[in-house]
């Protein structure tokens, strides 16, 4: 199984690494000479949109051009926005800023999503990372993941777990939790973060896994009870909340991340210039402070490193989907 996964990841990595060299060299040298569109594959108001706007404030100055944020929500894991970018000209003027949904978990869940992410996109770079908080509504009588498991086994099908959509990373984190703990929990997908958080605050669902950037205010207000951090380390903003590993579920390690990809065939010189521009945009102390306030940590890396990460995650979540026998709704 591990050998097959490794081979699968290696083949995907090779696909992500292809940049293409079809466009004229002169075009990449002149880039950019007009506004750049960043497609965010989720509605306004969510963590992806909020951080995209913080990042774009500085990015426009660095590149000397206007940055236009275009929200294109919908589809498995944000696939509607992904398709817009996949079909765009590979000239660096239309790029995708997205979490894993459109690139890894969505394609893993939806075999007919309409594109092969390793073939239609070229990685630009990982940008930022923030932990997922597994939280419960204040009325659910649990204070830890162990208590969730005990309650769920005593009340099968009684816990409803909201997600930002079918096929996003928090959805598959739930499916992995169900496999690991052997519990029956009902998945309730919403169309984005804002309606999901509104639902759990109102008590329509009892649990969620959501980035710290958007769920922390509700935890601090007491409307949500943080049970675990789905990451490697405890958060200084919630020092009393254990990690999923500390809670006995080390496989439930799935931080929320944002990365950038461009259409396949975008010249390497443009990819490198975009990567450098994002790196420079994230360098100022004020930008780092704004993101840190949201609980986001800058994780800018190279295009190749991001390509390896995408291949590894796609292989992982494809395995979870198969093991959980997840079918498209």
C-alpha positions in Angstrom: 0.0 0.0 0.0 2.8 2.4 1.0 4.8 1.5 -2.1 1.8 2.2 -4.3 1.1 5.5 -2.6 4.8 6.5 -3.0 4.8 5.7 -6.7 1.4 7.5 -7.1 2.8 10.6 -5.4 6.0 10.5 -7.4 4.1 10.4 -10.7 1.9 13.2 -9.6 4.9 15.3 -8.5 6.3 14.9 -12.0 3.1 16.3 -13.4 3.1 19.3 -11.1 6.6 20.1 -12.0 5.8 20.7 -15.7 5.9 24.4 -16.4 5.8 24.5 -20.2 7.8 26.8 -22.4 5.4 27.6 -25.2 5.0 31.4 -24.7 7.5 33.7 -26.1 10.5 34.7 -23.9 9.8 38.3 -24.6 6.4 38.0 -23.0 7.8 36.8 -19.7 10.4 39.5 -19.8 7.7 42.2 -20.0 5.5 40.6 -17.4 3.4 42.1 -15.9 2.1 45.0 -18.0 -1.5 44.9 -17.0 -3.7 43.9 -14.0 -3.5 40.4 -12.6 -6.6 38.5 -11.6 -6.4 36.2 -8.5 -9.3 33.8 -8.5 -10.5 32.7 -5.0 -12.7 29.6 -5.4 -14.9 30.4 -2.4 -17.4 33.2 -1.5 -16.4 36.4 0.0 -16.1 36.4 3.8 -14.3 33.2 4.3 -10.7 32.6 5.4 -9.3 32.2 1.8 -10.9 35.5 0.7 -9.8 37.4 3.8 -6.2 36.4 3.5 -6.1 36.8 -0.3 -7.1 40.5 0.2 -4.4 41.1 2.8 -1.8 39.5 0.6 -2.9 41.3 -2.6 -2.6 44.7 -0.9 1.1 44.4 -1.0 1.4 42.2 -4.0 0.1 44.9 -6.3 2.8 47.3 -5.2 5.6 44.7 -5.6 4.5 43.9 -9.2 3.5 47.4 -10.1 0.1 46.4 -11.3 -3.4 46.3 -9.9 -4.5 43.0 -8.3 -8.2 42.0 -8.9 -9.7 39.4 -6.5 -12.5 37.5 -8.2 -14.6 35.2 -6.0 -15.8 32.1 -7.9 -17.4 29.8 -5.3 -19.0 26.5 -6.0 -18.2 22.9 -7.1 -16.4 20.2 -5.2 -13.7 21.8 -3.1 -13.9 25.0 -5.1 -13.7 23.4 -8.5 -15.7 26.1 -10.3 -13.0 28.7 -9.7 -10.3 26.2 -10.4 -11.8 25.5 -13.9 -11.7 29.2 -14.6 -8.0 29.3 -14.1 -7.3 26.0 -15.7 -8.9 27.3 -19.0 -7.2 30.7 -18.8 -4.3 31.8 -21.0 -1.0 30.6 -19.5 0.4 34.1 -19.3 0.4 34.8 -15.6 -2.5 37.2 -15.6 -5.0 34.7 -14.2 -3.9 32.7 -11.1 -5.6 30.6 -8.4 -5.2 31.2 -4.7 -6.7 28.3 -2.9 -6.6 25.8 -0.1 -6.4 22.1 -0.9 -10.0 21.7 -1.9 -9.6 22.6 -5.6 -6.2 20.8 -5.9 -6.2 17.7 -3.7 -9.3 16.9 -1.7 -11.8 17.9 -4.4 -10.2 15.8 -7.1 -9.8 12.9 -4.7 -13.5 12.9 -3.9 -14.9 13.8 -7.3 -13.6 11.5 -10.0 -15.5 13.5 -12.7 -14.4 16.9 -11.4 -13.5 17.9 -15.0 -9.7 18.4 -14.7 -6.6 16.6 -13.6 -4.9 19.1 -11.2 -1.4 17.7 -11.9 -1.8 18.4 -15.6 -3.8 21.6 -15.8 -1.9 23.7 -13.2 1.7 24.7 -12.5 2.6 25.3 -8.9 3.7 28.8 -7.9 4.1 28.3 -4.2 2.7 27.5 -0.8 1.9 30.9 0.9 0.5 30.5 4.4 -0.7 27.9 6.9 -3.0 28.1 9.9 -4.2 25.3 12.2 -7.6 23.8 11.9 -9.6 23.9 15.2 -11.9 21.0 15.9 -14.8 22.7 17.8 -18.1 21.8 19.3 -21.3 23.8 19.9 -21.5 24.9 23.6 -24.5 22.7 24.1 -22.9 19.5 23.0 -21.8 17.7 26.3 -18.2 17.0 25.3 -14.9 18.6 26.2 -12.4 16.4 24.3 -12.1 14.2 21.3 -12.3 11.2 23.6 -15.6 12.4 24.9 -16.8 13.0 21.3 -16.1 9.3 20.6 -17.8 8.1 23.7 -20.9 10.2 23.0 -21.0 9.3 19.3 -20.8 5.6 20.1 -23.6 5.9 22.6 -25.6 8.1 20.3 -24.9 6.9 16.7 -25.9 9.4 14.0 -26.9 12.1 16.6 -23.8 14.3 16.1 -24.0 16.5 13.0 -20.7 17.8 11.7 -20.7 20.8 9.4 -18.2 21.5 6.7 -17.4 24.2 4.2 -18.5 22.0 1.4 -18.4 18.4 0.1 -14.8 17.5 -0.7 -12.9 20.2 1.2 -10.1 19.2 3.6 -12.1 19.6 6.8 -14.7 17.2 5.3 -12.1 14.5 4.6 -10.6 15.2 8.1 -14.0 14.2 9.5 -14.1 11.1 7.3 -10.6 10.1 8.6 -11.8 10.7 12.2 -14.8 8.4 11.6 -12.5 5.7 10.2 -10.0 6.0 13.1 -12.6 6.1 15.9 -15.2 3.8 14.4 -18.0 6.3 14.9 -21.2 7.3 13.1 -21.3 11.1 12.6 -23.5 12.9 10.1 -21.7 15.2 7.6 -23.6 18.4 6.7 -21.9 20.4 3.9 -22.5 24.1 3.5 -21.6 26.5 0.7 -18.5 28.1 2.3 -17.2 29.0 5.7 -19.6 31.9 6.6 -22.8 29.8 6.4 -21.2 26.9 8.1 -20.1 29.0 11.1 -23.5 30.7 11.2 -25.1 27.2 11.4 -23.0 25.9 14.3 -23.3 29.2 16.2 -27.1 28.8 15.8 -26.9 25.1 16.9 -28.0 23.6 13.5 -24.9 21.4 13.7 -22.8 20.4 16.7 -19.2 20.2 15.4 -16.9 21.7 12.8 -13.2 21.7 11.9 -12.4 25.2 10.7 -9.3 27.4 10.3 -8.3 29.4 13.3 -8.5 32.5 11.1 -12.3 32.4 11.2 -13.3 30.2 14.1 -11.1 31.7 16.8 -13.4 34.7 17.5 -16.3 32.3 18.2 -14.1 30.2 20.5 -13.0 33.3 22.4 -16.7 34.5 22.7 -17.6 31.1 24.2 -20.0 30.2 21.4 -17.7 27.3 20.3 -15.7 25.0 22.5 -12.3 24.2 21.0 -11.5 20.5 21.5 -8.3 20.0 19.5 -5.8 21.5 17.1 -5.3 19.5 13.9 -1.7 20.3 13.6 1.8 19.5 14.9 1.9 22.0 17.8 -0.5 23.7 20.2 -1.4 27.3 19.3 -0.2 30.1 21.5 -3.6 31.6 21.0 -5.2 28.5 22.6 -2.5 27.1 24.8 -4.9 24.9 26.8 -6.2 23.1 23.7 -4.3 19.8 22.9 -3.3 18.7 19.4 -5.0 15.8 17.8 -1.9 13.8 18.4 -2.0 14.5 22.1 -5.6 13.6 22.0 -4.8 10.2 20.7 -5.4 10.7 17.0 -2.0 11.5 15.3 -3.3 10.9 11.8 -5.8 13.8 12.1 -3.1 16.3 11.2 -4.4 18.6 8.5 -3.5 22.3 8.8 -5.3 24.7 6.6 -3.0 26.1 3.9 -3.2 28.5 1.0 -1.2 28.1 -2.1 -1.0 29.6 -5.6 -1.1 27.9 -9.0 -1.1 29.1 -12.5 -2.4 27.5 -15.7 -0.1 24.7 -17.1 2.2 26.1 -19.7 2.9 29.3 -17.9 6.6 30.2 -18.7 9.0 29.3 -15.8 10.3 32.9 -15.8 6.7 34.1 -14.9 6.3 31.4 -12.3 9.6 32.4 -10.7 8.6 36.1 -10.8 5.3 35.4 -9.2 6.9 33.3 -6.5 9.4 36.0 -5.7 6.6 38.7 -5.7 4.6 36.7 -3.1 7.7 36.2 -1.1 8.4 39.9 -1.1 4.8 40.8 -0.4 4.8 38.6 2.7 8.1 40.0 4.1 6.9 43.4 5.6 6.3 43.3 9.4 2.9 44.9 9.0 1.7 42.2 6.6 3.0 39.4 8.9 1.3 41.1 11.9 -2.0 41.3 10.1 -1.8 37.6 9.2 -0.5 36.6 12.6 -3.6 38.3 14.2 -5.7 35.8 12.3 -3.5 32.9 13.4 -1.8 32.5 10.0 1.9 31.6 9.6 3.8 32.5 6.5 5.1 29.4 4.7 6.3 30.6 1.4 8.3 27.9 -0.5 9.6 27.1 -4.0 7.3 26.0 -6.8 9.0 22.5 -6.7 8.4 22.1 -3.0 4.8 23.0 -3.4 4.5 20.5 -6.3 5.8 17.7 -4.0 3.3 18.7 -1.3 0.4 18.7 -3.7 1.3 15.3 -5.0 1.6 13.9 -1.5 -1.7 15.3 -0.3 -3.6 14.1 -3.4 -2.2 10.6 -2.8 -3.2 10.8 0.9 -6.8 12.0 0.4 -7.3 9.6 -2.5 -6.5 6.8 -0.1 -8.9 8.2 2.6 -11.7 8.5 0.0 -11.2 4.9 -1.1 -11.0 3.6 2.5 -14.1 5.5 3.6 -16.0 4.5 0.4 -17.0 8.2 -0.1 -19.4 8.7 -3.0 -20.2 11.9 -4.7 -23.5 13.3 -3.4 
